[in-house]
């Protein structure tokens, strides 16, 4: 069976019709790999654009930040 990588789903169906279970498995894995790869790429782009759009945090050294230890010291 000659696989056409442009449509692995069709290749899987064709292989099943011919009784080629190994070919169907290969086509299924290819289809799944393509789908997962595309989704991961989309998510990477989304996360990257979110990170790049964020305002940088400013570190204000003069501001006193209360911590759990500070709160405990104040109570005792």
PQR file of N, CA, C, O and H, with PARSE charges and radii, in Angstrom:
ATOM      1  N   UNK A   1       0.838  -1.172   0.000 -0.4000 1.5000
ATOM      2  CA  UNK A   1       0.000   0.000   0.000 -0.0000 2.0000
ATOM      3  C   UNK A   1       0.883   1.236   0.000  0.5500 1.7000
ATOM      4  O   UNK A   1       1.830   1.320   0.783 -0.5500 1.4000
ATOM      5  N   UNK A   2       0.592   2.179  -0.853 -0.4000 1.5000
ATOM      6  CA  UNK A   2       1.296   3.443  -0.897 -0.0000 2.0000
ATOM      7  C   UNK A   2       0.534   4.441  -0.046  0.5500 1.7000
ATOM      8  O   UNK A   2      -0.654   4.684  -0.256 -0.5500 1.4000
ATOM      9  H   UNK A   2      -0.177   2.111  -1.489  0.4000 1.0000
ATOM     10  N   UNK A   3       1.249   5.024   0.933 -0.4000 1.5000
ATOM     11  CA  UNK A   3       0.576   5.969   1.814 -0.0000 2.0000
ATOM     12  C   UNK A   3       0.708   7.379   1.273  0.5500 1.7000
ATOM     13  O   UNK A   3       1.783   7.811   0.856 -0.5500 1.4000
ATOM     14  H   UNK A   3       2.215   4.827   1.104  0.4000 1.0000
ATOM     15  N   UNK A   4      -0.407   8.080   1.293 -0.4000 1.5000
ATOM     16  CA  UNK A   4      -0.430   9.481   0.921 -0.0000 2.0000
ATOM     17  C   UNK A   4      -0.508  10.264   2.228  0.5500 1.7000
ATOM     18  O   UNK A   4      -1.550  10.272   2.883 -0.5500 1.4000
ATOM     19  H   UNK A   4      -1.280   7.729   1.633  0.4000 1.0000
ATOM     20  N   UNK A   5       0.589  10.923   2.611 -0.4000 1.5000
ATOM     21  CA  UNK A   5       0.650  11.610   3.898 -0.0000 2.0000
ATOM     22  C   UNK A   5      -0.286  12.802   3.994  0.5500 1.7000
ATOM     23  O   UNK A   5      -0.461  13.366   5.074 -0.5500 1.4000
ATOM     24  H   UNK A   5       1.435  10.916   2.079  0.4000 1.0000
ATOM     25  N   UNK A   6      -0.891  13.193   2.876 -0.4000 1.5000
ATOM     26  CA  UNK A   6      -1.796  14.334   2.935 -0.0000 2.0000
ATOM     27  C   UNK A   6      -3.147  13.946   3.535  0.5500 1.7000
ATOM     28  O   UNK A   6      -3.894  14.816   3.983 -0.5500 1.4000
ATOM     29  H   UNK A   6      -0.749  12.735   1.999  0.4000 1.0000
ATOM     30  N   UNK A   7      -3.471  12.646   3.548 -0.4000 1.5000
ATOM     31  CA  UNK A   7      -4.743  12.214   4.120 -0.0000 2.0000
ATOM     32  C   UNK A   7      -4.582  10.855   4.797  0.5500 1.7000
ATOM     33  O   UNK A   7      -4.980   9.830   4.242 -0.5500 1.4000
ATOM     34  H   UNK A   7      -2.864  11.939   3.184  0.4000 1.0000
ATOM     35  N   UNK A   8      -3.999  10.846   5.998 -0.4000 1.5000
ATOM     36  CA  UNK A   8      -3.783   9.565   6.679 -0.0000 2.0000
ATOM     37  C   UNK A   8      -5.086   8.869   7.078  0.5500 1.7000
ATOM     38  O   UNK A   8      -5.113   7.644   7.195 -0.5500 1.4000
ATOM     39  H   UNK A   8      -3.676  11.678   6.449  0.4000 1.0000
ATOM     40  N   UNK A   9      -6.153   9.621   7.285 -0.4000 1.5000
ATOM     41  CA  UNK A   9      -7.436   8.999   7.626 -0.0000 2.0000
ATOM     42  C   UNK A   9      -7.938   8.158   6.466  0.5500 1.7000
ATOM     43  O   UNK A   9      -8.400   7.033   6.655 -0.5500 1.4000
ATOM     44  H   UNK A   9      -6.131  10.616   7.190  0.4000 1.0000
ATOM     45  N   UNK A  10      -7.846   8.705   5.280 -0.4000 1.5000
ATOM     46  CA  UNK A  10      -8.260   7.967   4.078 -0.0000 2.0000
ATOM     47  C   UNK A  10      -7.386   6.723   3.897  0.5500 1.7000
ATOM     48  O   UNK A  10      -7.876   5.653   3.536 -0.5500 1.4000
ATOM     49  H   UNK A  10      -7.470   9.619   5.126  0.4000 1.0000
ATOM     50  N   UNK A  11      -6.084   6.882   4.156 -0.4000 1.5000
ATOM     51  CA  UNK A  11      -5.159   5.746   4.051 -0.0000 2.0000
ATOM     52  C   UNK A  11      -5.537   4.641   5.031  0.5500 1.7000
ATOM     53  O   UNK A  11      -5.454   3.458   4.701 -0.5500 1.4000
ATOM     54  H   UNK A  11      -5.686   7.751   4.449  0.4000 1.0000
ATOM     55  N   UNK A  12      -5.947   5.024   6.225 -0.4000 1.5000
ATOM     56  CA  UNK A  12      -6.339   4.043   7.233 -0.0000 2.0000
ATOM     57  C   UNK A  12      -7.579   3.275   6.768  0.5500 1.7000
ATOM     58  O   UNK A  12      -7.637   2.050   6.879 -0.5500 1.4000
ATOM     59  H   UNK A  12      -6.014   5.985   6.494  0.4000 1.0000
ATOM     60  N   UNK A  13      -8.554   3.995   6.255 -0.4000 1.5000
ATOM     61  CA  UNK A  13      -9.781   3.348   5.771 -0.0000 2.0000
ATOM     62  C   UNK A  13      -9.474   2.413   4.607  0.5500 1.7000
ATOM     63  O   UNK A  13      -9.981   1.293   4.554 -0.5500 1.4000
ATOM     64  H   UNK A  13      -8.506   4.989   6.165  0.4000 1.0000
ATOM     65  N   UNK A  14      -8.652   2.873   3.685 -0.4000 1.5000
ATOM     66  CA  UNK A  14      -8.279   2.040   2.534 -0.0000 2.0000
ATOM     67  C   UNK A  14      -7.565   0.767   2.999  0.5500 1.7000
ATOM     68  O   UNK A  14      -7.830  -0.323   2.492 -0.5500 1.4000
ATOM     69  H   UNK A  14      -8.240   3.784   3.728  0.4000 1.0000
ATOM     70  N   UNK A  15      -6.658   0.920   3.969 -0.4000 1.5000
ATOM     71  CA  UNK A  15      -5.918  -0.237   4.472 -0.0000 2.0000
ATOM     72  C   UNK A  15      -6.857  -1.224   5.151  0.5500 1.7000
ATOM     73  O   UNK A  15      -6.712  -2.433   4.969 -0.5500 1.4000
ATOM     74  H   UNK A  15      -6.444   1.805   4.381  0.4000 1.0000
ATOM     75  N   UNK A  16      -7.816  -0.732   5.930 -0.4000 1.5000
ATOM     76  CA  UNK A  16      -8.782  -1.622   6.586 -0.0000 2.0000
ATOM     77  C   UNK A  16      -9.633  -2.364   5.561  0.5500 1.7000
ATOM     78  O   UNK A  16      -9.927  -3.547   5.735 -0.5500 1.4000
ATOM     79  H   UNK A  16      -7.933   0.250   6.078  0.4000 1.0000
ATOM     80  N   UNK A  17     -10.025  -1.679   4.503 -0.4000 1.5000
ATOM     81  CA  UNK A  17     -10.819  -2.325   3.457 -0.0000 2.0000
ATOM     82  C   UNK A  17     -10.040  -3.442   2.766  0.5500 1.7000
ATOM     83  O   UNK A  17     -10.617  -4.441   2.336 -0.5500 1.4000
ATOM     84  H   UNK A  17      -9.786  -0.718   4.362  0.4000 1.0000
ATOM     85  N   UNK A  18      -8.724  -3.260   2.664 -0.4000 1.5000
ATOM     86  CA  UNK A  18      -7.873  -4.264   2.023 -0.0000 2.0000
ATOM     87  C   UNK A  18      -7.429  -5.347   3.004  0.5500 1.7000
ATOM     88  O   UNK A  18      -6.782  -6.316   2.605 -0.5500 1.4000
ATOM     89  H   UNK A  18      -8.255  -2.448   3.013  0.4000 1.0000
ATOM     90  N   UNK A  19      -7.771  -5.190   4.289 -0.4000 1.5000
ATOM     91  CA  UNK A  19      -7.353  -6.172   5.290 -0.0000 2.0000
ATOM     92  C   UNK A  19      -5.920  -5.971   5.754  0.5500 1.7000
ATOM     93  O   UNK A  19      -5.338  -6.862   6.373 -0.5500 1.4000
ATOM     94  H   UNK A  19      -8.296  -4.403   4.613  0.4000 1.0000
ATOM     95  N   UNK A  20      -5.353  -4.824   5.465 -0.4000 1.5000
ATOM     96  CA  UNK A  20      -3.971  -4.518   5.849 -0.0000 2.0000
ATOM     97  C   UNK A  20      -3.973  -3.833   7.216  0.5500 1.7000
ATOM     98  O   UNK A  20      -3.941  -2.606   7.311 -0.5500 1.4000
ATOM     99  H   UNK A  20      -5.826  -4.101   4.962  0.4000 1.0000
ATOM    100  N   UNK A  21      -4.010  -4.647   8.265 -0.4000 1.5000
ATOM    101  CA  UNK A  21      -4.082  -4.093   9.621 -0.0000 2.0000
ATOM    102  C   UNK A  21      -2.837  -3.302  10.004  0.5500 1.7000
ATOM    103  O   UNK A  21      -2.939  -2.281  10.684 -0.5500 1.4000
ATOM    104  H   UNK A  21      -4.035  -5.643   8.187  0.4000 1.0000
ATOM    105  N   UNK A  22      -1.680  -3.753   9.583 -0.4000 1.5000
ATOM    106  CA  UNK A  22      -0.441  -3.044   9.888 -0.0000 2.0000
ATOM    107  C   UNK A  22      -0.426  -1.674   9.200  0.5500 1.7000
ATOM    108  O   UNK A  22      -0.027  -0.674   9.797 -0.5500 1.4000
ATOM    109  H   UNK A  22      -1.597  -4.582   9.030  0.4000 1.0000
ATOM    110  N   UNK A  23      -0.858  -1.644   7.961 -0.4000 1.5000
ATOM    111  CA  UNK A  23      -0.946  -0.370   7.237 -0.0000 2.0000
ATOM    112  C   UNK A  23      -1.955   0.570   7.873  0.5500 1.7000
ATOM    113  O   UNK A  23      -1.740   1.781   7.930 -0.5500 1.4000
ATOM    114  H   UNK A  23      -1.183  -2.456   7.476  0.4000 1.0000
ATOM    115  N   UNK A  24      -3.072  -0.003   8.355 -0.4000 1.5000
ATOM    116  CA  UNK A  24      -4.091   0.810   9.027 -0.0000 2.0000
ATOM    117  C   UNK A  24      -3.533   1.386  10.323  0.5500 1.7000
ATOM    118  O   UNK A  24      -3.788   2.543  10.658 -0.5500 1.4000
ATOM    119  H   UNK A  24      -3.247  -0.986   8.308  0.4000 1.0000
ATOM    120  N   UNK A  25      -2.773   0.575  11.044 -0.4000 1.5000
ATOM    121  CA  UNK A  25      -2.167   1.059  12.285 -0.0000 2.0000
ATOM    122  C   UNK A  25      -1.192   2.200  12.011  0.5500 1.7000
ATOM    123  O   UNK A  25      -1.183   3.201  12.727 -0.5500 1.4000
ATOM    124  H   UNK A  25      -2.565  -0.364  10.772  0.4000 1.0000
ATOM    125  N   UNK A  26      -0.381   2.044  10.983 -0.4000 1.5000
ATOM    126  CA  UNK A  26       0.577   3.082  10.613 -0.0000 2.0000
ATOM    127  C   UNK A  26      -0.147   4.370  10.224  0.5500 1.7000
ATOM    128  O   UNK A  26       0.260   5.460  10.624 -0.5500 1.4000
ATOM    129  H   UNK A  26      -0.388   1.230  10.402  0.4000 1.0000
ATOM    130  N   UNK A  27      -1.210   4.243   9.451 -0.4000 1.5000
ATOM    131  CA  UNK A  27      -1.979   5.412   9.029 -0.0000 2.0000
ATOM    132  C   UNK A  27      -2.656   6.075  10.234  0.5500 1.7000
ATOM    133  O   UNK A  27      -2.717   7.301  10.317 -0.5500 1.4000
ATOM    134  H   UNK A  27      -1.541   3.357   9.126  0.4000 1.0000
ATOM    135  N   UNK A  28      -3.163   5.262  11.166 -0.4000 1.5000
ATOM    136  CA  UNK A  28      -3.798   5.803  12.372 -0.0000 2.0000
ATOM    137  C   UNK A  28      -2.792   6.597  13.202  0.5500 1.7000
ATOM    138  O   UNK A  28      -3.085   7.704  13.654 -0.5500 1.4000
ATOM    139  H   UNK A  28      -3.114   4.265  11.099  0.4000 1.0000
ATOM    140  N   UNK A  29      -1.608   6.023  13.398 -0.4000 1.5000
ATOM    141  CA  UNK A  29      -0.571   6.707  14.167 -0.0000 2.0000
ATOM    142  C   UNK A  29      -0.167   8.010  13.484  0.5500 1.7000
ATOM    143  O   UNK A  29       0.084   9.015  14.150 -0.5500 1.4000
ATOM    144  H   UNK A  29      -1.370   5.123  13.031  0.4000 1.0000
ATOM    145  N   UNK A  30      -0.107   7.989  12.173 -0.4000 1.5000
ATOM    146  CA  UNK A  30       0.243   9.195  11.427 -0.0000 2.0000
ATOM    147  C   UNK A  30      -0.821  10.275  11.593  0.5500 1.7000
ATOM    148  O   UNK A  30      -0.503  11.446  11.800 -0.5500 1.4000
ATOM    149  H   UNK A  30      -0.311   7.173  11.632  0.4000 1.0000
ATOM    150  N   UNK A  31      -2.088   9.870  11.501 -0.4000 1.5000
ATOM    151  CA  UNK A  31      -3.187  10.824  11.668 -0.0000 2.0000
ATOM    152  C   UNK A  31      -3.175  11.419  13.076  0.5500 1.7000
ATOM    153  O   UNK A  31      -3.335  12.627  13.249 -0.5500 1.4000
ATOM    154  H   UNK A  31      -2.347   8.919  11.333  0.4000 1.0000
ATOM    155  N   UNK A  32      -2.987  10.572  14.065 -0.4000 1.5000
ATOM    156  CA  UNK A  32      -2.959  11.025  15.456 -0.0000 2.0000
ATOM    157  C   UNK A  32      -1.768  11.945  15.700  0.5500 1.7000
ATOM    158  O   UNK A  32      -1.899  12.970  16.369 -0.5500 1.4000
ATOM    159  H   UNK A  32      -2.857   9.590  13.924  0.4000 1.0000
ATOM    160  N   UNK A  33      -0.623  11.585  15.165 -0.4000 1.5000
ATOM    161  CA  UNK A  33       0.576  12.396  15.323 -0.0000 2.0000
ATOM    162  C   UNK A  33       0.393  13.778  14.696  0.5500 1.7000
ATOM    163  O   UNK A  33       0.785  14.790  15.277 -0.5500 1.4000
ATOM    164  H   UNK A  33      -0.517  10.752  14.621  0.4000 1.0000
ATOM    165  N   UNK A  34      -0.202  13.809  13.512 -0.4000 1.5000
ATOM    166  CA  UNK A  34      -0.452  15.094  12.846 -0.0000 2.0000
ATOM    167  C   UNK A  34      -1.389  15.966  13.671  0.5500 1.7000
ATOM    168  O   UNK A  34      -1.156  17.164  13.829 -0.5500 1.4000
ATOM    169  H   UNK A  34      -0.520  12.987  13.039  0.4000 1.0000
ATOM    170  N   UNK A  35      -2.439  15.365  14.189 -0.4000 1.5000
ATOM    171  CA  UNK A  35      -3.429  16.107  14.977 -0.0000 2.0000
ATOM    172  C   UNK A  35      -2.806  16.661  16.257  0.5500 1.7000
ATOM    173  O   UNK A  35      -2.986  17.836  16.578 -0.5500 1.4000
ATOM    174  H   UNK A  35      -2.629  14.392  14.060  0.4000 1.0000
ATOM    175  N   UNK A  36      -2.079  15.823  16.985 -0.4000 1.5000
ATOM    176  CA  UNK A  36      -1.456  16.257  18.233 -0.0000 2.0000
ATOM    177  C   UNK A  36      -0.400  17.326  17.956  0.5500 1.7000
ATOM    178  O   UNK A  36      -0.314  18.316  18.682 -0.5500 1.4000
ATOM    179  H   UNK A  36      -1.933  14.869  16.725  0.4000 1.0000
ATOM    180  N   UNK A  37       0.389  17.132  16.925 -0.4000 1.5000
ATOM    181  CA  UNK A  37       1.421  18.108  16.569 -0.0000 2.0000
ATOM    182  C   UNK A  37       0.832  19.474  16.245  0.5500 1.7000
ATOM    183  O   UNK A  37       1.360  20.502  16.668 -0.5500 1.4000
ATOM    184  H   UNK A  37       0.318  16.327  16.335  0.4000 1.0000
ATOM    185  N   UNK A  38      -0.244  19.481  15.506 -0.4000 1.5000
ATOM    186  CA  UNK A  38      -0.909  20.737  15.155 -0.0000 2.0000
ATOM    187  C   UNK A  38      -1.455  21.432  16.393  0.5500 1.7000
ATOM    188  O   UNK A  38      -1.294  22.642  16.552 -0.5500 1.4000
ATOM    189  H   UNK A  38      -0.674  18.646  15.162  0.4000 1.0000
ATOM    190  N   UNK A  39      -2.097  20.671  17.269 -0.4000 1.5000
ATOM    191  CA  UNK A  39      -2.650  21.247  18.501 -0.0000 2.0000
ATOM    192  C   UNK A  39      -1.542  21.798  19.408  0.5500 1.7000
ATOM    193  O   UNK A  39      -1.702  22.861  20.009 -0.5500 1.4000
ATOM    194  H   UNK A  39      -2.227  19.687  17.140  0.4000 1.0000
ATOM    195  N   UNK A  40      -0.427  21.079  19.507 -0.4000 1.5000
ATOM    196  CA  UNK A  40       0.688  21.556  20.328 -0.0000 2.0000
ATOM    197  C   UNK A  40       1.278  22.847  19.766  0.5500 1.7000
ATOM    198  O   UNK A  40       1.589  23.767  20.522 -0.5500 1.4000
ATOM    199  H   UNK A  40      -0.296  20.216  19.019  0.4000 1.0000
ATOM    200  N   UNK A  41       1.433  22.918  18.465 -0.4000 1.5000
ATOM    201  CA  UNK A  41       1.944  24.136  17.838 -0.0000 2.0000
ATOM    202  C   UNK A  41       1.026  25.318  18.104  0.5500 1.7000
ATOM    203  O   UNK A  41       1.491  26.415  18.411 -0.5500 1.4000
ATOM    204  H   UNK A  41       1.181  22.170  17.851  0.4000 1.0000
ATOM    205  N   UNK A  42      -0.282  25.092  17.983 -0.4000 1.5000
ATOM    206  CA  UNK A  42      -1.247  26.160  18.248 -0.0000 2.0000
ATOM    207  C   UNK A  42      -1.161  26.629  19.694  0.5500 1.7000
ATOM    208  O   UNK A  42      -1.207  27.828  19.966 -0.5500 1.4000
ATOM    209  H   UNK A  42      -0.660  24.200  17.733  0.4000 1.0000
ATOM    210  N   UNK A  43      -1.037  25.682  20.624 -0.4000 1.5000
ATOM    211  CA  UNK A  43      -0.958  26.032  22.045 -0.0000 2.0000
ATOM    212  C   UNK A  43       0.336  26.781  22.339  0.5500 1.7000
ATOM    213  O   UNK A  43       0.330  27.736  23.116 -0.5500 1.4000
ATOM    214  H   UNK A  43      -0.999  24.707  20.403  0.4000 1.0000
ATOM    215  N   UNK A  44       1.447  26.362  21.730 -0.4000 1.5000
ATOM    216  CA  UNK A  44       2.727  27.059  21.929 -0.0000 2.0000
ATOM    217  C   UNK A  44       2.623  28.511  21.480  0.5500 1.7000
ATOM    218  O   UNK A  44       3.097  29.415  22.169 -0.5500 1.4000
ATOM    219  H   UNK A  44       1.451  25.587  21.098  0.4000 1.0000
ATOM    220  N   UNK A  45       2.007  28.731  20.331 -0.4000 1.5000
ATOM    221  CA  UNK A  45       1.831  30.095  19.824 -0.0000 2.0000
ATOM    222  C   UNK A  45       0.962  30.911  20.765  0.5500 1.7000
ATOM    223  O   UNK A  45       1.248  32.081  21.021 -0.5500 1.4000
ATOM    224  H   UNK A  45       1.622  27.997  19.772  0.4000 1.0000
ATOM    225  N   UNK A  46      -0.092  30.304  21.280 -0.4000 1.5000
ATOM    226  CA  UNK A  46      -0.994  30.992  22.200 -0.0000 2.0000
ATOM    227  C   UNK A  46      -0.279  31.379  23.488  0.5500 1.7000
ATOM    228  O   UNK A  46      -0.420  32.504  23.967 -0.5500 1.4000
ATOM    229  H   UNK A  46      -0.324  29.354  21.073  0.4000 1.0000
ATOM    230  N   UNK A  47       0.483  30.452  24.044 -0.4000 1.5000
ATOM    231  CA  UNK A  47       1.217  30.727  25.282 -0.0000 2.0000
ATOM    232  C   UNK A  47       2.287  31.790  25.031  0.5500 1.7000
ATOM    233  O   UNK A  47       2.459  32.697  25.845 -0.5500 1.4000
ATOM    234  H   UNK A  47       0.598  29.538  23.655  0.4000 1.0000
ATOM    235  N   UNK A  48       2.994  31.688  23.932 -0.4000 1.5000
ATOM    236  CA  UNK A  48       4.038  32.670  23.623 -0.0000 2.0000
ATOM    237  C   UNK A  48       3.451  34.068  23.463  0.5500 1.7000
ATOM    238  O   UNK A  48       4.038  35.039  23.941 -0.5500 1.4000
ATOM    239  H   UNK A  48       2.854  30.951  23.270  0.4000 1.0000
ATOM    240  N   UNK A  49       2.315  34.182  22.806 -0.4000 1.5000
ATOM    241  CA  UNK A  49       1.711  35.510  22.630 -0.0000 2.0000
ATOM    242  C   UNK A  49       1.217  36.063  23.957  0.5500 1.7000
ATOM    243  O   UNK A  49       1.254  37.275  24.171 -0.5500 1.4000
ATOM    244  H   UNK A  49       1.839  33.393  22.418  0.4000 1.0000
ATOM    245  N   UNK A  50       0.756  35.197  24.852 -0.4000 1.5000
ATOM    246  CA  UNK A  50       0.312  35.638  26.175 -0.0000 2.0000
ATOM    247  C   UNK A  50       1.496  36.139  26.994  0.5500 1.7000
ATOM    248  O   UNK A  50       1.403  37.163  27.670 -0.5500 1.4000
ATOM    249  H   UNK A  50       0.727  34.212  24.678  0.4000 1.0000
ATOM    250  N   UNK A  51       2.598  35.420  26.929 -0.4000 1.5000
ATOM    251  CA  UNK A  51       3.788  35.811  27.683 -0.0000 2.0000
ATOM    252  C   UNK A  51       4.335  37.138  27.158  0.5500 1.7000
ATOM    253  O   UNK A  51       4.713  38.010  27.941 -0.5500 1.4000
ATOM    254  H   UNK A  51       2.674  34.588  26.379  0.4000 1.0000
ATOM    255  N   UNK A  52       4.376  37.285  25.856 -0.4000 1.5000
ATOM    256  CA  UNK A  52       4.936  38.492  25.270 -0.0000 2.0000
ATOM    257  C   UNK A  52       4.027  39.709  25.486  0.5500 1.7000
ATOM    258  O   UNK A  52       4.511  40.841  25.479 -0.5500 1.4000
ATOM    259  H   UNK A  52       4.069  36.577  25.220  0.4000 1.0000
ATOM    260  N   UNK A  53       2.742  39.497  25.674 -0.4000 1.5000
ATOM    261  CA  UNK A  53       1.808  40.597  25.847 -0.0000 2.0000
ATOM    262  C   UNK A  53       1.728  41.074  27.294  0.5500 1.7000
ATOM    263  O   UNK A  53       1.174  42.140  27.565 -0.5500 1.4000
ATOM    264  H   UNK A  53       2.350  38.577  25.680  0.4000 1.0000
ATOM    265  N   UNK A  54       2.278  40.291  28.227 -0.4000 1.5000
ATOM    266  CA  UNK A  54       2.221  40.635  29.640 -0.0000 2.0000
ATOM    267  C   UNK A  54       3.074  41.859  29.943  0.5500 1.7000
ATOM    268  O   UNK A  54       4.156  42.034  29.384 -0.5500 1.4000
ATOM    269  H   UNK A  54       2.728  39.425  28.007  0.4000 1.0000
ATOM    270  N   UNK A  55       2.567  42.704  30.840 -0.4000 1.5000
ATOM    271  CA  UNK A  55       3.341  43.836  31.319 -0.0000 2.0000
ATOM    272  C   UNK A  55       4.435  43.312  32.247  0.5500 1.7000
ATOM    273  O   UNK A  55       4.183  42.421  33.058 -0.5500 1.4000
ATOM    274  H   UNK A  55       1.688  42.562  31.295  0.4000 1.0000
ATOM    275  N   UNK A  56       5.634  43.851  32.137 -0.4000 1.5000
ATOM    276  CA  UNK A  56       6.686  43.398  33.051 -0.0000 2.0000
ATOM    277  C   UNK A  56       6.360  43.840  34.478  0.5500 1.7000
ATOM    278  O   UNK A  56       5.857  44.939  34.708 -0.5500 1.4000
ATOM    279  H   UNK A  56       5.839  44.575  31.479  0.4000 1.0000
ATOM    280  N   UNK A  57       6.656  42.967  35.414 -0.4000 1.5000
ATOM    281  CA  UNK A  57       6.407  43.286  36.812 -0.0000 2.0000
ATOM    282  C   UNK A  57       7.490  44.219  37.309  0.5500 1.7000
ATOM    283  O   UNK A  57       8.672  44.026  37.022 -0.5500 1.4000
ATOM    284  H   UNK A  57       7.065  42.074  35.228  0.4000 1.0000
ATOM    285  N   UNK A  58       7.082  45.230  38.056 -0.4000 1.5000
ATOM    286  CA  UNK A  58       8.065  46.140  38.630 -0.0000 2.0000
ATOM    287  C   UNK A  58       8.357  45.701  40.046  0.5500 1.7000
ATOM    288  O   UNK A  58       7.457  45.309  40.788 -0.5500 1.4000
ATOM    289  H   UNK A  58       6.122  45.387  38.289  0.4000 1.0000
ATOM    290  N   UNK A  59       9.600  45.769  40.406 -0.4000 1.5000
ATOM    291  CA  UNK A  59      10.025  45.375  41.740 -0.0000 2.0000
ATOM    292  C   UNK A  59      10.205  46.643  42.556  0.5500 1.7000
ATOM    293  O   UNK A  59      11.173  47.378  42.361 -0.5500 1.4000
ATOM    294  H   UNK A  59      10.332  46.087  39.803  0.4000 1.0000
ATOM    295  N   UNK A  60       9.287  46.901  43.461 -0.4000 1.5000
ATOM    296  CA  UNK A  60       9.350  48.081  44.308 -0.0000 2.0000
ATOM    297  C   UNK A  60      10.038  47.684  45.613  0.5500 1.7000
ATOM    298  O   UNK A  60       9.428  47.080  46.495 -0.5500 1.4000
ATOM    299  H   UNK A  60       8.501  46.304  43.619  0.4000 1.0000
ATOM    300  N   UNK A  61      11.330  48.038  45.720 -0.4000 1.5000
ATOM    301  CA  UNK A  61      12.115  47.641  46.889 -0.0000 2.0000
ATOM    302  C   UNK A  61      11.666  48.365  48.154  0.5500 1.7000
ATOM    303  O   UNK A  61      11.901  47.875  49.259 -0.5500 1.4000
ATOM    304  H   UNK A  61      11.826  48.529  45.004  0.4000 1.0000
ATOM    305  N   UNK A  62      11.031  49.513  48.011 -0.4000 1.5000
ATOM    306  CA  UNK A  62      10.622  50.291  49.176 -0.0000 2.0000
ATOM    307  C   UNK A  62       9.349  49.750  49.822  0.5500 1.7000
ATOM    308  O   UNK A  62       9.076  50.043  50.986 -0.5500 1.4000
ATOM    309  H   UNK A  62      10.840  49.911  47.113  0.4000 1.0000
ATOM    310  N   UNK A  63       8.584  48.980  49.097 -0.4000 1.5000
ATOM    311  CA  UNK A  63       7.332  48.454  49.634 -0.0000 2.0000
ATOM    312  C   UNK A  63       7.628  47.276  50.545  0.5500 1.7000
ATOM    313  O   UNK A  63       8.370  46.364  50.177 -0.5500 1.4000
ATOM    314  H   UNK A  63       8.805  48.742  48.151  0.4000 1.0000
ATOM    315  N   UNK A  64       7.046  47.301  51.734 -0.4000 1.5000
ATOM    316  CA  UNK A  64       7.249  46.204  52.681 -0.0000 2.0000
ATOM    317  C   UNK A  64       6.194  45.153  52.426  0.5500 1.7000
ATOM    318  O   UNK A  64       4.997  45.436  52.434 -0.5500 1.4000
ATOM    319  H   UNK A  64       6.444  48.041  52.032  0.4000 1.0000
ATOM    320  N   UNK A  65       6.647  43.951  52.202 -0.4000 1.5000
ATOM    321  CA  UNK A  65       5.722  42.859  51.961 -0.0000 2.0000
ATOM    322  C   UNK A  65       5.648  42.008  53.215  0.5500 1.7000
ATOM    323  O   UNK A  65       6.670  41.603  53.768 -0.5500 1.4000
ATOM    324  H   UNK A  65       7.620  43.721  52.196  0.4000 1.0000
ATOM    325  N   UNK A  66       4.441  41.747  53.650 -0.4000 1.5000
ATOM    326  CA  UNK A  66       4.226  40.945  54.834 -0.0000 2.0000
ATOM    327  C   UNK A  66       4.355  39.468  54.475  0.5500 1.7000
ATOM    328  O   UNK A  66       3.838  39.007  53.457 -0.5500 1.4000
ATOM    329  H   UNK A  66       3.611  42.076  53.200  0.4000 1.0000
ATOM    330  N   UNK A  67       5.052  38.748  55.332 -0.4000 1.5000
ATOM    331  CA  UNK A  67       5.171  37.308  55.135 -0.0000 2.0000
ATOM    332  C   UNK A  67       4.536  36.602  56.311  0.5500 1.7000
ATOM    333  O   UNK A  67       4.204  37.231  57.316 -0.5500 1.4000
ATOM    334  H   UNK A  67       5.472  39.122  56.159  0.4000 1.0000
ATOM    335  N   UNK A  68       4.371  35.333  56.193 -0.4000 1.5000
ATOM    336  CA  UNK A  68       3.780  34.549  57.270 -0.0000 2.0000
ATOM    337  C   UNK A  68       4.622  34.653  58.543  0.5500 1.7000
ATOM    338  O   UNK A  68       4.076  34.708  59.645 -0.5500 1.4000
ATOM    339  H   UNK A  68       4.641  34.823  55.376  0.4000 1.0000
ATOM    340  N   UNK A  69       5.936  34.680  58.396 -0.4000 1.5000
ATOM    341  CA  UNK A  69       6.831  34.795  59.549 -0.0000 2.0000
ATOM    342  C   UNK A  69       6.672  36.160  60.211  0.5500 1.7000
ATOM    343  O   UNK A  69       6.622  36.259  61.437 -0.5500 1.4000
ATOM    344  H   UNK A  69       6.379  34.635  57.501  0.4000 1.0000
ATOM    345  N   UNK A  70       6.591  37.227  59.383 -0.4000 1.5000
ATOM    346  CA  UNK A  70       6.385  38.560  59.939 -0.0000 2.0000
ATOM    347  C   UNK A  70       5.080  38.638  60.715  0.5500 1.7000
ATOM    348  O   UNK A  70       5.024  39.214  61.802 -0.5500 1.4000
ATOM    349  H   UNK A  70       6.632  37.147  58.387  0.4000 1.0000
ATOM    350  N   UNK A  71       4.024  38.049  60.143 -0.4000 1.5000
ATOM    351  CA  UNK A  71       2.730  38.059  60.812 -0.0000 2.0000
ATOM    352  C   UNK A  71       2.798  37.320  62.145  0.5500 1.7000
ATOM    353  O   UNK A  71       2.190  37.755  63.123 -0.5500 1.4000
ATOM    354  H   UNK A  71       4.070  37.581  59.260  0.4000 1.0000
ATOM    355  N   UNK A  72       3.519  36.225  62.194 -0.4000 1.5000
ATOM    356  CA  UNK A  72       3.648  35.432  63.409 -0.0000 2.0000
ATOM    357  C   UNK A  72       4.411  36.231  64.471  0.5500 1.7000
ATOM    358  O   UNK A  72       4.040  36.221  65.645 -0.5500 1.4000
ATOM    359  H   UNK A  72       4.013  35.872  61.400  0.4000 1.0000
ATOM    360  N   UNK A  73       5.487  36.928  64.052 -0.4000 1.5000
ATOM    361  CA  UNK A  73       6.272  37.725  64.982 -0.0000 2.0000
ATOM    362  C   UNK A  73       5.441  38.842  65.596  0.5500 1.7000
ATOM    363  O   UNK A  73       5.596  39.150  66.778 -0.5500 1.4000
ATOM    364  H   UNK A  73       5.789  36.936  63.099  0.4000 1.0000
ATOM    365  N   UNK A  74       4.567  39.449  64.811 -0.4000 1.5000
ATOM    366  CA  UNK A  74       3.731  40.534  65.293 -0.0000 2.0000
ATOM    367  C   UNK A  74       2.730  40.030  66.329  0.5500 1.7000
ATOM    368  O   UNK A  74       2.378  40.770  67.248 -0.5500 1.4000
ATOM    369  H   UNK A  74       4.441  39.199  63.851  0.4000 1.0000
ATOM    370  N   UNK A  75       2.269  38.806  66.203 -0.4000 1.5000
ATOM    371  CA  UNK A  75       1.287  38.251  67.128 -0.0000 2.0000
ATOM    372  C   UNK A  75       1.915  37.849  68.451  0.5500 1.7000
ATOM    373  O   UNK A  75       1.231  37.802  69.474 -0.5500 1.4000
ATOM    374  H   UNK A  75       2.555  38.205  65.457  0.4000 1.0000
ATOM    375  N   UNK A  76       3.217  37.557  68.442 -0.4000 1.5000
ATOM    376  CA  UNK A  76       3.845  37.062  69.669 -0.0000 2.0000
ATOM    377  C   UNK A  76       4.562  38.146  70.417  0.5500 1.7000
ATOM    378  O   UNK A  76       5.142  37.888  71.472 -0.5500 1.4000
ATOM    379  H   UNK A  76       3.772  37.596  67.611  0.4000 1.0000
TER
END
